[in-house]
Structures are given as structure tokens and as C-alpha cells.
């Protein structure tokens, strides 16, 4: 199968790989900056996301990595530089581990490096969130159209969800609810195969793992585990972002991506992260409460 994708700009190709439930549109806030930086952007809809149909069989990190490799081969893009976010960040790391598929790689807040209590915390919090998002689809334009609604919906995923453009928030919430493979992939991410690493010295192209200091999906403590499995990687901390740096700080994210892939990691700041909180921030707690109230309101109307 082929994958739906868009291509914009001119220059050295750059592949963008979205996270679970997303689509190529998850990258809209940084595409123009990457194009202005001299790259031809190729943003895909992974199988079961956006306009790409699901795979015929199992949907997992392994099968998505196989499908993405097939896409690159079909379009003569083997060796392309790539940026991944969340699940997509894990996918690009898996392709780095396999070797011979990608060039330089930036992996933004990759999933799959949780341990112990973090596994059910990830699985059940995201599963509850997506159930609420599905239930709230009838009023989603209203919720995403104001800052309070965006905060309620996205407090777990963004450090400043109220600043996310309303159109971007609505697109993401529609995409999350529409993906037919979300539930299967979520289980695979939490309880499927663990991510394997690449031995020191085996990765020759630039490799950067970026992590938001305020990530409440993949807690910052997991960053060191990712670097231990990929010791050739440069670890970069985003001081003011949550799980999606491209949402909270699009200009900074584009700058980091372009610098890292050009091999200029020395110019990137590397502030030490604060201790990872094991609790959702106040905004997230309020957000989940508002979402629960929304589900109750819908059930009363029906």
C-alpha cells in the first residue's frame, strides 16, 4: 500500500512522521519554517490515520516501521532525513536501529521508554482521554474554539494548550477520534514489544532526541533511558514545552530540527530538566474534570 502524503518546498527532503491518532496536519505549525530553512517537507499519514487506510493485519510499531520503509523505497527516499513525534518519534528510532533506512533523525518525545507504574499511567490516561474526545465530537468546534476548551482538552499534551490555534486543535481532536487503529496501537505501545536500541558507534548520521521538560505523557525521566539505548544520540531539552514541542514552541522546534540535521548540535542549549512530576499539573486536572462534565452533559441530553 502507499501512504497519503504532502510534499512542500524544495531542497533536501525531510520526512515528518506524526504520533498516534494524528496525521500530516499535526506538523502544520512548523512546515513553513522547515521549508524556509531549505528543506523539501514530506509529511505522511501513517496507515489507519488521516487519509491512509489501515494495514490488512496487525498494526504495531513493527508493522508501521515495515510500511514506512516500503513507502520510502517506493518513492526512492531511502536515506532521507526524518523527524518523528511521540509514536512517530519511536518509529524513526526503530528505523535508526534497523539501519539503512534513514539519514539524520530528530526524535521528539518518543514513546516506549516507560517502566513500572508509568506503563498503566500512560495507557489508562490516554485511553480515557480518547474516549472523552470521541464522546465530545458533537461539541468539539465549540470546545476548541475558545481558550478554556482547548485547555480542558489538551492540558495533558501541551504546556500552554490555550495558545494552540483553534483550527489546529480541532483538526487534532477530529483525527484522534477518527483513527480506526488508535485503540490497538495504544495497547501495542504500552504492552507490546519493547523498543530495542542501537549500540554505541553504530549510528553515523546526526541523531537528536528532544524532550519537553513539561511532558505529562512521556515523563522527562524517560529521556535518559532513551539515550542509554541510543548512546550516539544528542539529548536536547525543550525548557518550555509539553509532549509536543511543535505545538508549544514551533519556531524553536524548527530551529532545533534544522540545526540538528545539519550537525550543529553544539549551538543548541541543553538546560537540565526539572524533576519529573508524577502528578498531572493543575490545568490537566481541571481539564479532565471539565471533560468529564462534558460527557455527563451529553449523556443527559441524549
Beta strands, then each sheet from edge to edge (+ up, - down):
strand 1: 5-8
strand 2: 12-17
strand 3: 39-44
strand 4: 80-85
strand 5: 102-108
strand 6: 207-212
strand 7: 234-238
sheet 1: 1+ 3- 2- 4- 5- 6- 7-
end
